[in-house]
Amino acid sequence: MTRTICAKTRLMTIRLPDKPMTASAKRVLVFRNGSLGDTCIAIPALRLVRQHFSSADIRVLTNFPIDGGLKAAPLHSVIGQSGLVDGYFDYPLGLKQWADLLTCRKTLQQWRPEVLIYMMPVRSSLQLFRDLLYFKFVVGIPKIIGLSLNSKAQPHLWDEKTGLFEAEAHRLVRNLAVLGEIDLQSEAAWDLGLKTDETVRAANILQNWAGAGRYIVCSIGAKWESKDWGLDRWEQWAAAFSQRFPDYGLALIGSNIEKTHCDSVARLWKGPTLNLCGMLTPRESAWVIGQAQCFVGHDSGPMHLGAAVGTPCVALFSAQDKPGIWFPYGNRHQVIYHKTDCFGCLLEQCNVPEKPCMRSISVDEVISATERALGKACGISSSIATFSLPQANSD
């Protein structure tokens, strides 16, 4: 039996086993680390797991970032009471000490998982082999899905026609193809399952704000320095865009440490502003972004949150990673990615003077992309506003 998966970057046919994977397991463990953006990207894959193991107790082995805000929101704060997951186990990052490994093993063995769903980011062959040994033979989990030592299974595939690499959301689903199908283009695949109390609290915060009827959400924070456009550029964008469109409100979201910079941006906006940094949970932030006309920000967790709730995003990308992998999923977005000679460096701190991949993005480019996202321009012909095809191989 074969199945065709439709994704933003490629059309792929995957061979499925003649006998489907049994769904009778009572305890299923998902292994997925990361914070806000990593979790948003994994929502369709988690929904696929829940669809297949509908009656199982599904728990996630994951890290719990120290920062509880949007800058490093843990997985449980994003998934919430959506029903996708029933519980969590702590997996400290950098788990290398034997004592920590044995403690983790003891906790998992007491729970007795029958299936492991491997949903980690791309890892080296050595890391994959280590994880296989640990979960299969040290912990003793009988069935493992999604962990393959095949050299083509883990990496993001490259599409020569588009010049884009496979989206992370698609890679995760592709490696779980034995569990069935899920349409990544469907809004249901990305549904966060927000609860009434979450939406009511977020709505109350906006209730008396003059800009609540028509606003843009902006997040100027960046997890790494290499992804930061710069406060000066955000201030220039705010002043110039709001001069042309003063009837729009601006809501700024992020963690507490970004509040001061957001105040600087807000002071230059001509319309009503609301600085929500540190005031919202990730799921409340999702509701606020979902009510907005568009989202503008860096390649970041809030940007992926915006894409998950279906809000058009203007996403500023550094060339730190390969194009396509972390682009917001869907066709409503404006992605600005300038390919430089050093693209794909994966550096957290740029070592090139003036950070050319980010600082070459002009204020006018972001203004134009914002206009397109709002429908101010003469239609949107592509999901990519500015993008230079990489002159490189896929490896």
N, C-alpha and C positions, 0 to 999 in steps of 0.2 A: 504494500500500500504506500502511496506517496501523498504528500501534502505540499501545497504551495503557500509560502508565507509572503505577504505583501508588506514591504517596509518602505520607509522614506528613501532609502539609499539603494535598494536593490530588490529584485524579484527572485526568490530562491525556492527551489523544490527540495524538500528534505524527505529522505526515506524513513518511514515509520515502521516499527516492528509489526509483524502480522498479528501478534497477540498483545493487546494493550497492557500497560502496566497496571498491576492490581491496585485497586483503590481501597482495599480493606484494612490498611494499616491504621492502627489506633493512635500512634504517637509519631509525629513527623517533625524532624529538626531541620530548620533552615539555617545555613551558615552565610551571613551577610554582614560585613562591616561597613562603616561609613557614617556620614551625617545627613544633613537635609537633602542636598542634591542627589547623593547616592541612593537615598531611600525613595525619593520621587521617581527616579528612573526605574526603580525595581518594582513599582506598584503593579504593573501588568503581569510581571512574572509571579509575584506573590498571589495575585488573583488567579492565575493559572493553577498554582499549587492548591489553592482553596477549592477551585472548581473540581479538581481531580480527587483530592482527599477531603470531600465535603463534610464528613463526619469525624474527622480526626482531630486530635489535640495538636495544633501546630504551634511550635515555639521557635523563636529565633535566637541563635547564638550570635551575639553582636557586641560591639564596643559601646561604652557609655561615655561620650565626650564630657570633659569637665565643664565646658561652657554650655549652659542650659538654654541659651538664647538661640537666635537664628544663625549665628556665625558657626556654630557646631552643634546643631540640634540632634540629639540621639534619635535612633530609629523609632523607638516607642512613642516619642512626642509627635511624630509625623503620622504614624499609623493609627494611634489612639484606639478608640472603641469601634473601629470600622468593621470588625469581624474577620478581617484577613488573618489575624494572628491571635493566639490565645495566651501567650506568655513569652518571657524572655529569659535568657541566660547570659551572664556577663562574660565577655571574652576580652580581657585586657589586651590592648595593642602592644605588640612587641613581646608576646607571650613566648618566652624562651627558657625560662628557668624550670628545672625539673619539678620543683615544688608546685609552681603554678600549673604546670601541665598535669600533674597528678591530682591536684585539687579540681581542675576542670573535668578530668576523666571521672573522678568519683561522683561529681554532681550529675554528669550525663548518664553514667551507668545506673545511678539510683532511679533516674527517670525512665530508662530503658527505651530509647528511640528505636523504631523499627526501620525508618528510612531517613537518610540524610539528603537534603536538597542543597547542592553546592551552588551558591550564587555570589561568589567572590569576584572582585575585579580581576582583570587579566594578571596572571601570575606566571613566574618562570617554571620551567620543567622541574627544577629542583624543589620549588615550593609546592607544586602540585603533587609530586611524589611524596614529599613529607606529609602533606595533608591526608593523602590516601592512606599512608601507613598509620597515621595517628587515629583517624576516625574508623578505619576498617579493622585494624588489628589491636590498637591500644585501647580504644573505647569499645570496639566490638559491635559497630553498627552493621547489620547484615546487608543492607541495600543502599547504594550511593548513586544518586542521579545528578548529572550535570558536571561531574568531574571526569574529564577525559585526558589521557596523556597524548592523544592525537595532536600533532603540531598545528593542525588547522582548526581545531575545535575552539580553543580559547581566544586567539587573536581576533581583532576586529578586521573583517574582510574589506578589501578595497574595491571600489567600483570605478573602473577605468572611464566609463561614460560620464559620470558625474564629477569625478575627481574627489569624491567623498569617501571616508571610511565608514564602516557599518556603525550605526547608532548603538550605544551601550544597551538601551532597552531591547533592541532587536537581538543583540548577541546573547543576552540572558535568556530570552524566550527560545532562541534557536537551540541552545544547549539543553533546554527542557522539553524539546519537541515530543518526546515519548509520552508526555502527560496530556497532550491534546492540543487544541487550537485556541488562540485568542487574537482578536482583531485589534492591532495596535492603533488603527485609525479611529476606533470607536471611543466615544467619550466614556462609556461604561468601563472600559479597560483601565482608565486612569482615576476613576471615582474614589475620592477620599472618604466617602461616607460620613460627612460632617453631621454632627448631632445638633439638635435644636438649641441646647444650652450654649454650644460653641458659637453658633451663628447669632444668637440673641445678644451675647456679650459683645461680639464684634460690632453688631449693628448699633448697640447702645453707645459705643464709643464714637461712632460717626453721626449719631442722631442729630446733634445740634451744630454740626460743622457746616459752614456755608458752602463748601465745595462738594458735599456728599452726592449731589445729583449728577455731577459730571467731573470725573477726576482721572488723573494718571497716577499710578503707583511707581515710585522710584526707589531703588536700593543701590546705594553707591559703595557699599562695603565689598570687600574681596577677601577670600580666604588666604590668598597668597599675594605678595607684592607684585609678582610678575603679571597678575591679572588686573591690576589697578590702573585705571585711565588717568587718575589724578584729580584732586579736589578742584584745582583751578579750571579744568575742563568742564567739570560738572557745574560749577558756578556760571561759566560762560554759556553753557547749554540752557540752564534755567533762566538766565536773564534774557537771552535771545529768543528762545521759544515762547516764553510767556509774554514777551512784548508783542508777538504776532498773534498769540491765542490766549488773551488774558481771561477768557471766560472759563478756562479749565482750572480745577483745583489740583493741588499736588500733595499726595500723601507719601511720606517717606517712612520706610520700614527698615529694620535691621536690629542689631544687638545694641546694648547699652553703650558700648565703647564707640559706636558710630554716631551717637546723638549730637555731639558738638559739631561735627562736620556737616551733618544734615541740617543743623540750624543755620549754618553758613549758606547752604544752598537755598534753604527756604526764604532767607532774607532777600534774595534776589528775584524771587518768583513774584510776578505781578498780581496773580490771583490768590485765592484762599489757600492756605497751607496747613498741614497737620503732621507734626513729627511724632511718629508712633514707635520710635526705636525703644526697645526694651519693654514695651507695653503689651505685646501680643504673643500668644503661643504660636507655634508654626501653623496649627490648624485654624486658628483665628485669623492669622495672616492670609491663609488660603482664601477665606471668605472675603476679606477686604480686597484682595487682588482680583477675585472673581467678579466683583461688582464694578471694577474699574474699566475704563475704555481701553487702556493698554498698560503694559508694564515696561519700564525702561531700566536697564541695569547691566552689570557685568555678567560674565559667565559665573553663576553663583547658585546657591541653594534656592533663594527666593525666585530667581528666574525660572528654575525647573518647577517650582511650586506654581508659578503663573501659567506655565505650559500645561501642567497637569489639570488645572481648573479651566483651561480653554481660553484664557485671555491672550490676545495678541501680544507678543513680546518683541521688544527691541533689545537684542543681546549683543554686547560688545565683547568680543573674544580676543584674547592674546593668541599668538601662534605657539604658545607653550605646549599645546597638545595638537595632535593631528586633526585636520578638519572633518567634522561630521560626527565624531564620537560623542561629544557632549552638547551638540546643537539641540535647541529645544525641539521636541518631537512635534511633528505636524506641519501644515502648510500655511499657517496664518502669521508666521513670524518673520521678522527682519533681522538677519544675522550679519554682523559686520566682522569680518575676519580678514586681516591683511597678512598674506603669506610673505615671510621674510626668509633669508638664507638659513637662519637658525631655527626654522619652525620644527616643532616636535621635540624641543629641548627638554621638556618636562621639569624645568627649573622652577623652584618656588620663589627664588630671588633672582631677578634678571641680572646678568653680568655683562650686558652690552650697554654702552653709554646711550642715554636718552630712550631706552626701551622702545626700539623702533616699531615693533608690531602693534603696540598699544598707542604710543604717542603720535604715530602717523595717522591715526583715526581723527579726522577733523570734526570740529563742532558742527559744521554745516552738514556733514554726513549723518550725524546722529539726529539733527533736526529733520532732515529729509526722511530718514527712516521712521522717525516718530510720526511724521505727517502721513506716511504710507500706512503705518499701523492704525492710525485713526481714520483712514479713508479720506484724508485731505488731498492726496495726490490723485492722479488720473488712473486709478486702478492699480492692482498689485499683480505683476506678471510672474513673480518668483518669490519663493520663501527666503531668498538670500538677497540682501540689499547690496553688499559689497563683498566680493569674494574672488581671490585670485587662485587659479588651479595650481596645485603643487607640482613642480617639475621633479618628481621623485618617485622612487619605487615604493611598493607597499610595505616593505620590511623595515 
